[in-house]
Amino acid sequence: MKALKPISRFRYVTAQKNSQISRGGKAAPEMAAPPLAVTALPGARSLPPVVDVDGLCRDHLPLVHFEVRSIGSRLPGHVYTDDLVSAGMAALAAAARSFDPSLGVPFGRYAVRRIRGALLDELRSADWATRSLRSKVRRRDAVHDELAASLGRRPSVAEVAAALGVAVAEVERLDADLHSSVVLRLDVITDSVGADSVLPSTSATPEATLLARERRAYLRDAIEVLPERLRVVVRGCFFEDRPMRELAAELGVTESRISQMRAEALKMLRDGLNAQLAPELVPVPANAAGAVARRKAAYYAQVATHSTYRDRLTGEMPVLDETVLFSEKVTA
């Protein structure tokens, strides 16, 4: 028996009309074809139901601020939380657009995970330190805490380096890299303490002014108590800008001798100032009872007693600063 071929709706209606007309009757009204049953294909996925994206965002907006406050409590003060809020809002909107209620997961739980991930991505993108550097710092901090708990005190850098199995220089370089990656917000600093407090000051403080006056007064006294010929060389070279040839002709010596006298005078001035301002920098003579040591000690005493403390702070200062005077190369 042959299998019957399926006929279409058009052929079925046409065959009925032709049959009735051949019998001499009128054509019967057209009958609707039986509805076709639509069955889902195996493995096919139904379309997700339509969700109200705006309503989900409005109802779950406090989740963003809650997560920002939660993660912001563990962040340094220079991190700008407004950027985190913006990233959280964008993550909430993306979660609402991709939410599928047919999966049976509450939207709040799904949105929280998306918001946390967006906040972490925002922090990583704004961090100047690499992830490898952060991991090394966390490992260093963990070892530091373990040593502090076991030793009962703050461990040294050498102890931390030994526990990590690295050199001390590497631990110090790790701290330097970490500090160089810290970026401060200027607006926060200026809003709290003012812009003038963070800008470098070009005016000297009262203390620095008094110290500068005292140093210049000691320089004036040290020049005044130099031997006469050395004093002529110092004043001619540094205050009067006279050539060595003219000084040599005045003192009756050669120009090379003038250069030696200038070096000797500078060495005496340097030791005379150090004897008053920084005694630890004065070299200790090999023979303290010798003539050279006694002559230097007498010179130091003359510098100290040439003027009083009041005169040093209110007296006339020399035109040349001691830093310019000692910029010349001094030979022993």
C-alpha positions as CSV (number, residue, x, y, z in Angstrom):
1,M,0.0,0.0,0.0
2,K,1.4,3.4,-1.1
3,A,1.9,6.1,1.6
4,L,-0.4,9.0,1.2
5,K,1.4,12.3,0.4
6,P,0.4,15.2,2.6
7,I,-1.5,17.9,0.8
8,S,-1.4,21.6,1.4
9,R,-4.4,23.7,2.5
10,F,-4.8,25.2,-0.9
11,R,-5.0,21.8,-2.7
12,Y,-7.4,20.5,0.0
13,V,-9.9,23.3,-0.5
14,T,-9.7,23.2,-4.3
15,A,-10.4,19.5,-4.4
16,Q,-13.6,19.9,-2.3
17,K,-14.8,22.7,-4.6
18,N,-14.3,20.6,-7.7
19,S,-16.1,17.6,-6.2
20,Q,-19.2,19.6,-5.4
21,I,-19.4,21.3,-8.8
22,S,-19.1,18.0,-10.6
23,R,-22.2,16.7,-8.7
24,G,-24.2,19.7,-9.8
25,G,-24.3,21.5,-6.5
26,K,-23.1,24.8,-5.4
27,A,-19.7,25.3,-4.1
28,A,-19.7,24.9,-0.4
29,P,-18.2,27.7,1.7
30,E,-14.5,27.5,2.3
31,M,-13.6,25.7,5.5
32,A,-10.6,26.7,7.5
33,A,-7.9,24.2,7.5
34,P,-7.3,22.5,10.9
35,P,-4.7,24.5,12.9
36,L,-1.2,23.2,12.9
37,A,0.3,22.3,16.2
38,V,3.6,24.0,17.0
39,T,5.9,22.0,19.1
40,A,9.3,23.2,20.5
41,L,12.3,21.6,19.1
42,P,14.3,19.5,21.5
43,G,17.2,21.5,23.1
44,A,15.7,24.9,22.0
45,R,15.8,27.7,24.6
46,S,12.8,29.9,25.3
47,L,13.2,33.7,25.1
48,P,13.7,35.3,28.5
49,P,10.8,37.3,29.9
50,V,11.0,41.1,29.5
51,V,12.2,42.9,32.6
52,D,11.9,46.5,33.7
53,V,15.5,47.7,33.6
54,D,14.7,51.2,34.9
55,G,12.7,49.8,37.8
56,L,15.4,47.4,38.8
57,C,18.0,50.1,38.8
58,R,15.8,52.5,40.9
59,D,14.9,49.8,43.4
60,H,18.5,48.5,43.9
61,L,20.3,51.9,43.7
62,P,21.3,51.7,47.4
63,L,23.4,48.6,46.7
64,V,26.0,50.7,44.8
65,H,26.5,53.1,47.7
66,F,26.6,50.3,50.2
67,E,29.3,48.5,48.3
68,V,31.3,51.7,47.8
69,R,31.2,52.4,51.5
70,S,32.1,48.8,52.3
71,I,35.2,48.8,50.1
72,G,36.1,52.4,50.8
73,S,36.7,51.7,54.5
74,R,39.8,49.7,53.5
75,L,41.2,52.3,51.0
76,P,43.6,55.2,51.6
77,G,42.2,58.7,51.8
78,H,43.5,59.8,48.4
79,V,41.2,57.4,46.5
80,Y,38.4,59.3,44.8
81,T,35.1,57.6,45.7
82,D,33.0,59.4,43.1
83,D,34.8,57.4,40.4
84,L,33.8,54.2,42.3
85,V,30.2,55.3,42.4
86,S,30.2,55.9,38.7
87,A,31.6,52.5,38.0
88,G,29.1,50.9,40.3
89,M,26.2,52.6,38.6
90,A,27.4,51.4,35.2
91,A,27.7,47.9,36.6
92,L,24.1,48.0,38.0
93,A,22.7,49.1,34.7
94,A,24.6,46.4,32.8
95,A,23.3,43.8,35.3
96,A,19.7,44.9,34.9
97,R,20.0,44.6,31.1
98,S,21.4,41.1,31.2
99,F,19.3,39.8,34.1
100,D,17.2,36.7,33.4
101,P,14.5,36.0,36.1
102,S,13.8,32.5,34.7
103,L,17.1,31.3,36.2
104,G,15.7,31.7,39.7
105,V,18.5,34.0,41.0
106,P,17.4,37.1,42.9
107,F,18.5,40.3,41.1
108,G,20.0,41.7,44.3
109,R,22.4,38.8,44.7
110,Y,23.3,38.9,41.0
111,A,23.8,42.7,40.9
112,V,26.1,42.7,44.0
113,R,28.6,40.4,42.3
114,R,28.6,42.6,39.2
115,I,29.0,45.8,41.3
116,R,31.9,44.4,43.3
117,G,33.7,43.2,40.2
118,A,33.3,46.6,38.6
119,L,34.7,48.4,41.7
120,L,37.7,46.1,41.8
121,D,38.4,46.7,38.1
122,E,38.2,50.5,38.7
123,L,40.6,50.3,41.6
124,R,43.1,48.2,39.5
125,S,42.9,50.6,36.6
126,A,43.6,53.6,38.8
127,D,46.4,51.9,40.7
128,W,49.9,53.0,39.6
129,A,51.5,49.9,41.2
130,T,51.5,46.7,39.2
131,R,49.7,43.6,40.5
132,S,53.0,41.8,40.9
133,L,54.2,44.6,43.2
134,R,51.1,44.5,45.2
135,S,51.5,40.7,45.7
136,K,55.1,41.1,46.8
137,V,54.1,43.8,49.3
138,R,51.3,41.6,50.7
139,R,53.8,38.8,51.1
140,R,56.3,41.1,52.8
141,D,53.6,42.4,55.2
142,A,52.5,38.9,56.1
143,V,56.1,37.9,56.9
144,H,56.6,41.1,58.8
145,D,53.5,40.4,61.0
146,E,54.6,36.8,61.6
147,L,58.0,38.0,62.8
148,A,56.5,40.7,65.0
149,A,54.3,38.1,66.6
150,S,57.1,35.6,67.2
151,L,59.8,38.1,68.3
152,G,57.5,40.4,70.3
153,R,59.0,43.5,68.7
154,R,59.2,45.2,65.3
155,P,61.5,43.2,63.0
156,S,64.4,44.8,61.2
157,V,64.7,45.0,57.5
158,A,67.5,42.4,57.6
159,E,65.3,40.0,59.5
160,V,62.4,40.4,57.0
161,A,64.8,39.9,54.1
162,A,66.2,36.7,55.7
163,A,62.7,35.4,56.2
164,L,61.8,36.1,52.6
165,G,65.0,34.7,51.3
166,V,66.1,37.8,49.5
167,A,68.7,40.5,49.9
168,V,68.2,43.6,52.0
169,A,68.5,45.8,49.0
170,E,65.6,44.1,47.3
171,V,63.3,44.7,50.3
172,E,64.4,48.4,50.4
173,R,63.8,48.6,46.6
174,L,60.3,47.2,47.2
175,D,59.5,49.9,49.7
176,A,60.8,52.6,47.3
177,D,58.7,51.2,44.4
178,L,55.6,51.1,46.6
179,H,56.1,54.7,47.8
180,S,56.7,56.0,44.3
181,S,53.3,54.5,43.2
182,V,51.4,56.5,45.8
183,V,49.5,59.4,44.2
184,L,48.0,62.1,46.4
185,R,45.0,64.2,45.6
186,L,45.9,67.9,45.6
187,D,42.3,69.0,46.0
188,V,41.9,67.1,49.2
189,I,45.1,68.6,50.7
190,T,44.3,72.2,49.6
191,D,40.7,71.9,50.8
192,S,41.7,70.9,54.3
193,V,44.9,72.9,55.0
194,G,45.1,75.4,52.1
195,A,47.2,75.7,49.0
196,D,49.9,77.9,50.7
197,S,50.8,75.1,53.1
198,V,51.8,72.6,50.3
199,L,53.6,75.0,48.1
200,P,57.3,75.5,48.6
201,S,58.1,78.7,50.5
202,T,60.7,81.1,49.1
203,S,61.0,83.2,52.2
204,A,63.4,82.3,54.9
205,T,62.1,81.4,58.4
206,P,63.3,83.6,61.4
207,E,65.5,80.7,62.6
208,A,67.2,80.4,59.2
209,T,67.7,84.2,59.1
210,L,69.4,84.2,62.5
211,L,71.6,81.2,61.5
212,A,72.6,82.9,58.3
213,R,73.5,86.1,60.1
214,E,75.6,84.2,62.6
215,R,77.5,82.3,59.9
216,R,78.3,85.5,58.0
217,A,79.4,87.2,61.2
218,Y,81.8,84.4,61.9
219,L,83.0,84.7,58.3
220,R,83.7,88.4,58.8
221,D,85.5,87.8,62.0
222,A,87.6,84.9,60.5
223,I,88.7,87.2,57.7
224,E,89.5,90.1,60.1
225,V,91.8,87.9,62.3
226,L,93.7,86.3,59.4
227,P,97.4,87.2,59.1
228,E,97.8,90.5,57.2
229,R,99.3,89.1,54.0
230,L,96.6,86.3,53.8
231,R,93.9,88.9,54.5
232,V,95.1,91.1,51.6
233,V,95.0,88.0,49.3
234,V,91.4,87.1,50.4
235,R,90.1,90.6,50.1
236,G,91.8,91.2,46.8
237,C,90.6,87.9,45.2
238,F,87.1,87.6,46.5
239,F,85.9,91.1,47.5
240,E,87.8,93.5,45.2
241,D,88.2,91.2,42.2
242,R,91.8,92.1,41.7
243,P,94.0,90.0,39.4
244,M,96.8,87.8,40.8
245,R,99.4,89.7,38.9
246,E,98.5,93.0,40.7
247,L,98.4,91.2,44.1
248,A,101.8,89.6,43.4
249,A,103.3,93.0,42.5
250,E,101.9,94.5,45.7
251,L,103.2,91.8,48.0
252,G,106.4,91.3,46.1
253,V,105.9,87.6,45.4
254,T,105.1,85.5,42.3
255,E,101.6,84.7,41.0
256,S,102.1,81.0,42.0
257,R,102.8,82.1,45.6
258,I,99.6,84.2,45.5
259,S,97.7,81.0,44.6
260,Q,99.3,79.1,47.4
261,M,98.5,81.9,49.9
262,R,94.9,81.9,48.7
263,A,94.6,78.1,49.3
264,E,96.1,78.5,52.7
265,A,93.8,81.3,53.7
266,L,90.7,79.4,52.5
267,K,91.7,76.4,54.6
268,M,92.2,78.6,57.7
269,L,88.8,80.2,57.1
270,R,87.1,76.9,56.7
271,D,88.6,75.5,59.9
272,G,87.9,78.7,61.7
273,L,84.2,78.6,60.8
274,N,83.9,74.9,61.6
275,A,85.5,75.4,65.0
276,Q,82.6,77.7,65.9
277,L,79.7,76.0,64.0
278,A,80.6,72.4,63.6
279,P,83.6,71.4,65.9
280,E,83.4,67.8,64.9
281,L,84.5,68.7,61.3
282,V,87.8,70.2,62.5
283,P,90.6,67.8,61.9
284,V,92.5,66.7,65.0
285,P,96.2,67.6,64.7
286,A,98.7,64.8,65.0
287,N,100.9,66.8,67.4
288,A,98.6,68.8,69.7
289,A,101.6,70.5,71.4
290,G,103.3,71.5,68.2
291,A,103.7,75.1,66.9
292,V,101.2,74.6,64.0
293,A,98.5,73.2,66.4
294,R,99.1,76.1,68.8
295,R,98.9,78.7,66.0
296,K,95.6,77.2,64.8
297,A,94.1,77.1,68.3
298,A,95.0,80.7,68.8
299,Y,93.4,81.6,65.5
300,Y,90.2,79.7,66.5
301,A,90.1,81.6,69.8
302,Q,90.5,85.0,68.0
303,V,87.6,84.1,65.7
304,A,85.4,83.2,68.7
305,T,86.2,86.3,70.8
306,H,86.4,89.0,68.0
307,S,82.8,90.0,68.4
308,T,79.9,89.3,70.8
309,Y,76.7,87.4,70.1
310,R,74.8,90.7,69.8
311,D,77.3,92.1,67.3
312,R,77.2,89.0,65.2
313,L,73.4,89.3,64.8
314,T,73.2,93.0,64.3
315,G,76.6,94.0,62.8
316,E,77.4,94.7,59.2
317,M,77.7,91.6,57.1
318,P,80.3,90.9,54.4
319,V,79.2,91.2,50.8
320,L,80.3,87.6,49.9
321,D,78.6,84.5,51.3
322,E,80.7,81.7,52.7
323,T,79.3,79.2,50.1
324,V,80.8,81.3,47.3
325,L,84.0,81.7,49.2
326,F,84.5,78.0,49.7
327,S,83.5,77.1,46.2
328,E,87.1,77.4,45.3
329,K,89.2,74.2,45.5
330,V,91.1,74.1,48.7
331,T,94.3,72.1,48.9
332,A,95.8,71.0,52.1
